[in-house]
Amino acid sequence: MNGKKILFVSSELVPYLPENPVSLMSYEAPRMVNSNGGQIRIFMPRYGNINERRHQLHEVIRLSGMNLVINDMDMPLIIKVASIPKERIQVYFIDNEEYFKRKATFEDAEGNLFSDNDERAIFFAKGVVETVKKLNWSPDIIHVHGWMASLLPLYLRKYYADEPLFADSKIVTSVYGKGYEGELDNEMMNKIAFDGIPKENISSLSAPDYNNLLKVAVDYSDAIILASEEISDDLKNHIANLSKPVLPYVSLQEAEDAYTNFYKAEVLK
Protein backbone atom coordinates (compact mmCIF):
# COMPACT_ATOMS: atom_id res chain seq x y z
CA MET A 1 0.00 0.00 0.00
CA ASN A 2 3.05 2.22 -0.07
CA GLY A 3 2.07 5.69 -1.29
CA LYS A 4 -1.54 4.74 -2.05
CA LYS A 5 -4.12 7.28 -0.87
CA ILE A 6 -7.17 5.89 0.91
CA LEU A 7 -10.10 7.93 2.16
CA PHE A 8 -12.00 6.26 5.01
CA VAL A 9 -15.52 7.55 5.61
CA SER A 10 -17.33 6.13 8.59
CA SER A 11 -20.48 6.46 10.69
CA GLU A 12 -18.56 5.65 13.87
CA LEU A 13 -14.96 5.42 15.04
CA VAL A 14 -13.18 4.47 18.24
CA PRO A 15 -11.93 6.13 20.43
CA TYR A 16 -14.56 8.85 19.82
CA LEU A 17 -17.57 6.54 20.17
CA PRO A 18 -18.11 3.21 21.98
CA GLU A 19 -16.63 0.08 20.46
CA ASN A 20 -18.82 -1.95 18.11
CA PRO A 21 -18.07 -3.77 14.83
CA VAL A 22 -18.32 -0.58 12.74
CA SER A 23 -16.37 1.74 15.05
CA LEU A 24 -13.63 -0.84 15.65
CA MET A 25 -13.01 -1.76 12.02
CA SER A 26 -13.24 1.91 11.04
CA TYR A 27 -10.21 2.36 13.29
CA GLU A 28 -8.35 -0.83 12.44
CA ALA A 29 -8.55 -0.56 8.63
CA PRO A 30 -6.89 2.89 8.42
CA ARG A 31 -4.35 1.89 11.07
CA MET A 32 -3.37 -1.10 8.90
CA VAL A 33 -2.98 1.05 5.78
CA ASN A 34 -1.06 3.70 7.73
CA SER A 35 1.38 1.11 9.10
CA ASN A 36 1.92 -0.25 5.59
CA GLY A 37 2.99 3.06 4.10
CA GLY A 38 -0.34 4.24 2.72
CA GLN A 39 -1.63 7.80 3.02
CA ILE A 40 -4.97 8.09 4.76
CA ARG A 41 -7.72 10.56 5.61
CA ILE A 42 -10.59 9.64 7.94
CA PHE A 43 -13.98 11.39 8.08
CA MET A 44 -16.86 10.91 10.51
CA PRO A 45 -19.78 12.99 11.80
CA ARG A 46 -19.18 15.17 14.88
CA TYR A 47 -22.03 13.85 17.03
CA GLY A 48 -22.88 15.84 20.14
CA ASN A 49 -21.94 12.95 22.42
CA ILE A 50 -18.28 13.18 21.35
CA ASN A 51 -16.33 14.92 24.08
CA GLU A 52 -14.55 17.72 22.21
CA ARG A 53 -12.38 18.75 25.14
CA ARG A 54 -11.16 15.27 26.01
CA HIS A 55 -10.40 14.43 22.38
CA GLN A 56 -9.05 17.91 21.58
CA LEU A 57 -11.24 18.66 18.57
CA HIS A 58 -10.76 22.07 17.03
CA GLU A 59 -12.36 23.83 14.08
CA VAL A 60 -10.45 24.29 10.84
CA ILE A 61 -11.55 27.74 9.73
CA ARG A 62 -10.14 27.45 6.19
CA LEU A 63 -12.28 24.35 5.56
CA SER A 64 -15.45 25.57 7.29
CA GLY A 65 -17.94 28.21 6.21
CA MET A 66 -19.56 26.63 3.19
CA ASN A 67 -23.33 26.14 3.01
CA LEU A 68 -24.67 22.82 1.72
CA VAL A 69 -28.17 22.71 0.26
CA ILE A 70 -30.22 19.89 1.79
CA ASN A 71 -33.79 19.61 0.51
CA ASP A 72 -33.80 23.31 -0.47
CA MET A 73 -32.35 24.46 2.87
CA ASP A 74 -28.94 26.08 3.38
CA MET A 75 -27.05 24.20 6.09
CA PRO A 76 -23.66 25.55 7.25
CA LEU A 77 -20.74 23.11 7.12
CA ILE A 78 -18.26 23.13 10.01
CA ILE A 79 -15.07 21.07 9.86
CA LYS A 80 -13.19 20.00 12.98
CA VAL A 81 -10.10 17.86 13.37
CA ALA A 82 -8.46 15.77 16.06
CA SER A 83 -5.67 13.23 16.23
CA ILE A 84 -5.66 9.68 17.54
CA PRO A 85 -2.56 10.12 19.70
CA LYS A 86 -0.93 6.67 19.75
CA GLU A 87 -1.35 6.21 15.99
CA ARG A 88 -0.68 9.81 14.93
CA ILE A 89 -3.74 9.59 12.69
CA GLN A 90 -5.77 12.71 11.98
CA VAL A 91 -9.58 12.55 11.87
CA TYR A 92 -11.85 15.09 10.16
CA PHE A 93 -15.29 15.69 11.67
CA ILE A 94 -18.29 16.89 9.66
CA ASP A 95 -20.37 19.18 11.88
CA ASN A 96 -23.55 21.24 11.75
CA GLU A 97 -25.50 22.72 14.66
CA GLU A 98 -28.86 21.53 13.37
CA TYR A 99 -27.88 17.97 12.57
CA PHE A 100 -25.14 16.99 15.00
CA LYS A 101 -25.40 19.04 18.20
CA ARG A 102 -27.80 16.65 20.01
CA LYS A 103 -26.13 14.43 22.61
CA ALA A 104 -26.69 11.14 20.78
CA THR A 105 -25.73 9.40 17.55
CA PHE A 106 -28.76 7.95 15.75
CA GLU A 107 -31.60 7.63 18.28
CA ASP A 108 -33.36 9.59 21.02
CA ALA A 109 -33.53 8.51 24.67
CA GLU A 110 -36.54 6.27 23.90
CA GLY A 111 -34.66 4.44 21.15
CA ASN A 112 -36.50 6.09 18.26
CA LEU A 113 -34.51 6.97 15.15
CA PHE A 114 -34.05 10.72 14.70
CA SER A 115 -36.55 11.92 12.10
CA ASP A 116 -33.84 13.76 10.16
CA ASN A 117 -31.31 10.89 9.93
CA ASP A 118 -31.86 10.85 6.18
CA GLU A 119 -30.89 14.52 5.88
CA ARG A 120 -27.93 13.97 8.20
CA ALA A 121 -26.70 11.23 5.86
CA ILE A 122 -27.08 13.48 2.80
CA PHE A 123 -25.28 16.32 4.60
CA PHE A 124 -22.48 13.99 5.69
CA ALA A 125 -21.93 12.65 2.15
CA LYS A 126 -21.83 16.12 0.61
CA GLY A 127 -19.72 17.50 3.44
CA VAL A 128 -17.05 14.84 3.00
CA VAL A 129 -16.79 15.40 -0.76
CA GLU A 130 -16.69 19.20 -0.49
CA THR A 131 -13.99 19.04 2.19
CA VAL A 132 -11.83 16.60 0.23
CA LYS A 133 -12.17 18.95 -2.75
CA LYS A 134 -10.88 21.82 -0.60
CA LEU A 135 -7.98 19.63 0.52
CA ASN A 136 -7.32 18.89 -3.18
CA TRP A 137 -6.57 15.29 -2.21
CA SER A 138 -7.37 12.68 -4.84
CA PRO A 139 -7.86 9.24 -3.22
CA ASP A 140 -7.04 5.96 -4.95
CA ILE A 141 -9.64 4.20 -2.80
CA ILE A 142 -12.66 5.50 -0.88
CA HIS A 143 -13.67 2.99 1.81
CA VAL A 144 -17.13 3.43 3.34
CA HIS A 145 -18.16 2.04 6.76
CA GLY A 146 -21.55 2.25 8.44
CA TRP A 147 -25.01 3.27 7.25
CA MET A 148 -24.71 7.01 8.00
CA ALA A 149 -21.93 7.05 5.37
CA SER A 150 -23.73 4.84 2.86
CA LEU A 151 -25.01 7.59 0.54
CA LEU A 152 -21.44 8.55 -0.36
CA PRO A 153 -21.06 6.07 -3.27
CA LEU A 154 -24.33 7.29 -4.82
CA TYR A 155 -23.41 10.97 -4.51
CA LEU A 156 -19.91 10.41 -5.87
CA ARG A 157 -21.17 8.53 -8.92
CA LYS A 158 -24.20 10.72 -9.64
CA TYR A 159 -24.12 14.17 -8.02
CA TYR A 160 -20.32 14.55 -8.30
CA ALA A 161 -19.91 12.46 -11.46
CA ASP A 162 -18.03 15.23 -13.27
CA GLU A 163 -15.64 16.03 -10.42
CA PRO A 164 -12.14 15.26 -11.79
CA LEU A 165 -10.62 14.76 -8.32
CA PHE A 166 -12.50 11.45 -7.98
CA ALA A 167 -12.41 10.34 -11.62
CA ASP A 168 -10.04 7.44 -10.90
CA SER A 169 -11.11 6.70 -7.32
CA LYS A 170 -12.41 3.22 -6.54
CA ILE A 171 -15.19 2.90 -3.97
CA VAL A 172 -15.28 0.04 -1.46
CA THR A 173 -18.25 -0.42 0.88
CA SER A 174 -18.03 -2.57 4.00
CA VAL A 175 -21.38 -4.20 4.75
CA TYR A 176 -22.18 -4.82 8.40
CA GLY A 177 -24.95 -7.05 9.71
CA LYS A 178 -26.46 -4.74 12.28
CA GLY A 179 -27.79 -1.37 11.18
CA TYR A 180 -31.03 0.16 12.41
CA GLU A 181 -34.56 -1.06 13.03
CA GLY A 182 -37.46 0.39 11.06
CA GLU A 183 -37.13 2.98 8.30
CA LEU A 184 -35.74 6.46 7.78
CA ASP A 185 -38.02 9.32 6.67
CA ASN A 186 -40.39 8.25 3.90
CA GLU A 187 -39.49 11.43 1.97
CA MET A 188 -35.85 10.37 1.73
CA MET A 189 -36.07 9.46 -1.95
CA ASN A 190 -37.59 12.86 -2.80
CA LYS A 191 -34.87 14.69 -0.85
CA ILE A 192 -32.17 12.88 -2.81
CA ALA A 193 -34.07 13.47 -6.06
CA PHE A 194 -34.01 17.21 -5.23
CA ASP A 195 -30.26 17.01 -5.98
CA GLY A 196 -31.01 15.89 -9.53
CA ILE A 197 -30.46 12.19 -8.88
CA PRO A 198 -33.10 10.24 -10.84
CA LYS A 199 -35.56 8.29 -8.72
CA GLU A 200 -35.00 5.17 -10.80
CA ASN A 201 -31.42 5.11 -9.44
CA ILE A 202 -32.72 4.94 -5.86
CA SER A 203 -36.03 3.14 -6.24
CA SER A 204 -35.26 0.82 -3.31
CA LEU A 205 -35.39 3.87 -1.02
CA SER A 206 -39.15 4.05 -1.41
CA ALA A 207 -38.82 1.91 1.74
CA PRO A 208 -35.64 3.30 3.36
CA ASP A 209 -34.80 0.47 5.74
CA TYR A 210 -31.24 -0.65 6.48
CA ASN A 211 -31.04 -3.33 3.78
CA ASN A 212 -32.37 -1.03 1.06
CA LEU A 213 -29.99 1.76 2.02
CA LEU A 214 -27.05 -0.63 1.83
CA LYS A 215 -28.27 -1.89 -1.55
CA VAL A 216 -27.89 1.66 -2.88
CA ALA A 217 -24.38 1.86 -1.38
CA VAL A 218 -23.16 -1.38 -2.98
CA ASP A 219 -24.87 -0.59 -6.31
CA TYR A 220 -22.55 2.41 -6.71
CA SER A 221 -19.42 0.81 -5.26
CA ASP A 222 -16.64 -0.90 -7.17
CA ALA A 223 -16.01 -3.59 -4.57
CA ILE A 224 -17.64 -4.89 -1.40
CA ILE A 225 -16.37 -6.24 1.91
CA LEU A 226 -18.60 -8.42 4.06
CA ALA A 227 -17.64 -7.04 7.46
CA SER A 228 -19.96 -9.23 9.57
CA GLU A 229 -20.67 -12.94 9.70
CA GLU A 230 -24.41 -12.35 10.00
CA ILE A 231 -25.76 -10.47 6.97
CA SER A 232 -29.36 -10.88 5.82
CA ASP A 233 -30.02 -13.27 2.94
CA ASP A 234 -31.78 -10.43 1.11
CA LEU A 235 -28.67 -8.27 1.18
CA LYS A 236 -26.29 -11.15 0.43
CA ASN A 237 -28.34 -12.17 -2.60
CA HIS A 238 -28.40 -8.59 -3.88
CA ILE A 239 -24.60 -8.38 -3.57
CA ALA A 240 -24.11 -11.75 -5.25
CA ASN A 241 -26.13 -10.59 -8.27
CA LEU A 242 -23.91 -7.52 -8.82
CA SER A 243 -20.89 -9.45 -10.16
CA LYS A 244 -18.49 -7.19 -8.29
CA PRO A 245 -15.39 -8.19 -6.29
CA VAL A 246 -16.45 -9.30 -2.81
CA LEU A 247 -14.19 -10.05 0.15
CA PRO A 248 -15.93 -12.61 2.39
CA TYR A 249 -15.95 -12.06 6.14
CA VAL A 250 -12.58 -12.43 7.87
CA SER A 251 -11.75 -12.09 11.56
CA LEU A 252 -9.94 -9.03 12.90
CA GLN A 253 -6.77 -11.14 13.22
CA GLU A 254 -6.86 -11.97 9.50
CA ALA A 255 -8.02 -8.55 8.33
CA GLU A 256 -4.67 -6.87 7.69
CA ASP A 257 -3.49 -9.37 5.08
CA ALA A 258 -6.97 -9.92 3.65
CA TYR A 259 -7.81 -6.22 3.25
CA THR A 260 -4.38 -5.35 1.85
CA ASN A 261 -4.54 -8.17 -0.70
CA PHE A 262 -8.12 -7.25 -1.64
CA TYR A 263 -7.20 -3.59 -2.15
CA LYS A 264 -4.24 -4.51 -4.34
CA ALA A 265 -5.56 -7.52 -6.27
CA GLU A 266 -9.23 -6.64 -6.73
CA VAL A 267 -9.84 -2.94 -6.16
CA LEU A 268 -6.78 -1.32 -7.75
CA LYS A 269 -6.25 -3.86 -10.54
N, C-alpha and C positions, 0 to 999 in steps of 0.2 A: 504493500500500500504506500510505499515511499513516494511522497510528493503528491499523491492523489488528494483531491479536495472533496470532502464529504460534509454535506449539510444535514444535521440531525434535527428533526422537528417533532416535538413530542407533547402530548397532553400533560404528562407528569414526569417528574425527575427527582430521584434522591440526590442530595440530602434535603431538598427544599420541601418535599412532600413525603408522607409516609411510604414505606416500602411496600410495593405490590409488584406483580409481574411486569407491568408497563413501566413503572418508575425505575425499577431495578435494571431492566434491560436497556432502558433509555440512557442509563448511566454507563453500563458495562460496554455497550457497543462502541460509543465514542472513545471510551478509555482504551479499548483494544486497538482501534485505528490510530489513536494518538501514540500509543506505545510502539506501533509498527511503522512510524514515520509518516503517517498521513496528516494532512491538515484538516482541522475540523472547525465547525461552528455549530452551536447548539441553540435552539430556540424553544421556548415554552411560554405559556401564559403567566402573567404575574397575578395569580389569585390573591385575594385579600387575606387568606390564612397563611401566606408565606411571611415569615418574620423578616422584614427588611433590615432591621438593625442587626439582628444576630448574623444574618448572611451577607451583610454589607452591600446591599443593592444600592446603586446610585444611577440617577438619570443621565443619559447621554444626550445633551442638548442638540448636538449637530444632527442626530438621527431622529429626534422627536419633532413634533410641531406640524406634521402633515395631518390632513383630515381624510378619512376614508369614508366613502359613501356606502352605507348599508341600508338597503331598502328605502332609498331616497332620503336618508338622514345623514348629516355630516357628523362623524364621530372622530374626535381627536385621537391621534396615535402617540403614545408615550413609550419610549424605549429605555429600559434600564438594563444594567449589566451587573454581574457578580462573578466571582471566581470560586471554583471548587478547590480549596487550598492544597490538599495533598496531591492532586493531579495536575495542578496549574492549568486547569481547563476553564475557559471563559464561557459564561452562559448569557444569552440575550433574552430579555423578558419583554413580551408584548403586553402593554398595559393600556387601560382606558377606564376612567372613573365610573362610567355607566355600567360597563360589562364586568369588570374584575375587582371592584372595591370590596364587595360583600365578603364576609369572613368564611367562605366555603368554596369548594371547587365546583361541583356539578349539581348539588341538591341542597334544599333547605333543611331546617332542623327536623322536619317531619319526614324527610326522605323523598320528597317530591322533586322531580327534575325542575330546574329553573326554566321558566317559560321562554326565556330568550337564549337558551343554549344554542339554538340554530344560528342566531345572529352572532353570538360569541365565536362560533366556529368559522363563520364567514369572515368576521373581523380578523381573527387569528391568521387565517390563510392569507388574506390580503396584506396584513401587517408584516408577516414574514417576508413575502416577496418584495414588498416596497423597501423594507430595510436592507435586504440582501442587495437590491439594486443600488441603494445609496452606498453600501460598502463596496460596490463594484467587484464582487467576488463571485466568480463563475464556478459552481460546483460540478464535479464529475458525477457524483451520486447525490441524490436527495433521498434520505431514509426517513420514513414517516412512522411514528409510533403513537397509538392511542386514538380514540374516536374523535376527540376535539380537534385533532390535526388532520382528520381524514378527508377534508374537502380540498386539501392542498393539491393533490394530483389533478383533480378536475380543473381547478382554477389555473394551474400552470399550463395545462394542455388546451384549455378553451379561452379563458379570459386573458391570459398572458401569452397566448400562442405565438405572437409576433415579437416577443421580447428576446433579443439576441443573446442576452446573458445566459439564458437557460436552453439555448437551441440544442446543445449537445449533452445536456444533463440527463441522466437516467434516474428514474424514480423507482424506489423500492418501498413497498408497504409491508410492515409487519402486522400480521393478523393475530389478535389475541382473543381468547375464548370468552372472557367476561367483559361486557361493555356496560350497557344500562338497560333497565327494565322499562317497558312501555315505549312511547314514541316522543320525538321532538315535536315542535309546533307544526300543525298541519298546513301552515302557509309556507313552510320551508322551501318547497319547490318554486313557488312564486317569487320568493325573495331572491333565490339564485337566478331565476329567469330574468329578474329586473336587471341583472348585470349582462344581459344579452346572451346568456347560455341557453340554447334551445331546450325546451322541456323534454323532447325525446331523448336527450342525452342523460337525463336524470329521472326518467319515468318511475324508477323504483322508489324514489323519494315521495311519491304520492302517499306512501305509508312509511314515514321516516323512523323506523325502528333501527336497532343496532346492526342487524344483518344487512339491511338494505343500504344503510350508510356505508358500510364496509364494501358492499358490492360496487358502489360508485368509486370508492378509493382504488380498488384493485382493477376496475375497468380501465382506469387512466394511468396505471402504473406499468412499468416495464418488467418488473419482477416482484415476486411475493415471497415472504418468509412466514411460515406457520410458527408463531411464537408461543403457542400453547398446545398442550396435548389434546385438550377438549375444545374442539371447534364444531359448531353445529353442522349437521349433514347438509343442510341447505346452503350454507356458505362454502363448505368444502366442494360440493358439486358445482357451484358457480365458478369457483376458482379452477377446478379441473377442466371445465369447458372452455377456458380462455386460451389454452395452449401457450402459456407464458412460463418462463423459468420459475420453479417453485422449490424453495429449500424446506424440506420436511422438518418437523420439530426436532431440536437437539437440546440437550441439557446445558445449563450454564457452563459446566466444566468443558463441554465440547464446543462451545459457541465460538471461541476465538478462531480456531482453525476452520470451522465450518463457515462462519460468516466471511472470513478473509478469502477463502477459496471460492465461495459463491460470488462475492463482489468481482473477483478477478476473472473467473472462468465463465460466469453466466451474465453478469450485469455489464461489465466493461468490454466484453468480447467484440 
